[in-house]
Amino acid sequence: HTRYWRDWSSDVCSSDLIADWASGSTDHEGEHRAARVMRKLRRVAPREYDVLYRMLVSGESFEEITAWLNDRASQHGFSTSYTVSDTTALFVAGIGFAQAFF
């Protein structure tokens, strides 16, 4: 449904999900505000954005996201090893950023 997998914040369906989740609002103003927040989050905190996207939109578990983070780090030549606790911390940080921007 999106043009690019990381550009879901401009997708109507995805922004509806975030708007409903973040504010309980289904009005257009809330949808647009949520989309703006997620675009800003994507720019300032891309890992947190990716974790939020995978959890809230794709419905992936913390374990699946942790495996994805480790695969991505490995593909880019990093020896970083993420744990589920790291993924949880990224999720919580992403929520904090989103709340601050909202």
N, C-alpha and C positions, 0 to 999 in steps of 0.2 A: 503493500500500500504506500510505501514511501519511495521517493526518488533515490535516496541514498540512505543506507542503514543508520548512519549517525545523524541524519537530518530529519528525525521524526518529530521535532518540536513544531515544524510547520505543517505537519499532517493533521487534518481535522480530527480523525479518529483518535490519534495519540494525544493531541492536546485536550480532547474531551476527557480522556482517562486521567491525565494529570490534573486538569481543572477539578474534576470530581473528587479526586483523591486529596488534593492540596487544600481545597477550600469548601468542598461540598457544594460548589456552585456549578450550575449548568448554563448560566447566562453567557452571552457572547463576550462581555467584558472580562469575565473570569477566565474564559478560554484564551483570550488574547493575552491577558496578563500572565497566565501559566506558560504559554508558548514563549513569551519574552523572557521569563525567568529561566526556562530551560535552555534557550539560546545563549543567555548570559552565562549560565552554569557550564555549558559546553565549552565556552571560550576560556573561562577562568579556572575550571577544575574538570578537565576532560575525563580523568579516571573515575571520579565521583559520578560524573554524568553517565558514563558507560555502565557503571554498576547500577545506578538508579534505573536507567533504561532497561537493562537486562532483567532486573527484578520486577519493576512495575509494569512494563509493557510486554516483555517476552515471557514473564512468569517463571524465570529460571530460579533455581535454588541457590543459596549461598555456596554450596559445594560446586555446583555447575559453573558459577561465575568465577570462583577461585581457580578452577581448572582452566577456564578460558584466560584469566589473567596470567597464569603461569605459562600457558601455551604462547600467548602473545609476547610475553617477556622473552621467552626462549627464541621465538622466531626473529626477534629484533636483537639477539645476541646478548641479552642481559642475563645475569646469573641470579636474579632476584627470585625468591621463592615465597609466594604469597600463602598465607594460611587463611582459614575461614575467619579467624579473628581480624585479620587485615581487611578482608572483604567487608566484614561487618562494620569496621571502623570507617571504611570508604563510604559505605551506605549511610551511616549516621552523619558523617561530614557532609555528604551530598544533601541530605535532608536539612541540615543546619544552614548550608549555603542557600538552598531554595527558600527556606523560611525567611532568611535575612533579605533576599532580593524581592520576595513577594510583598 
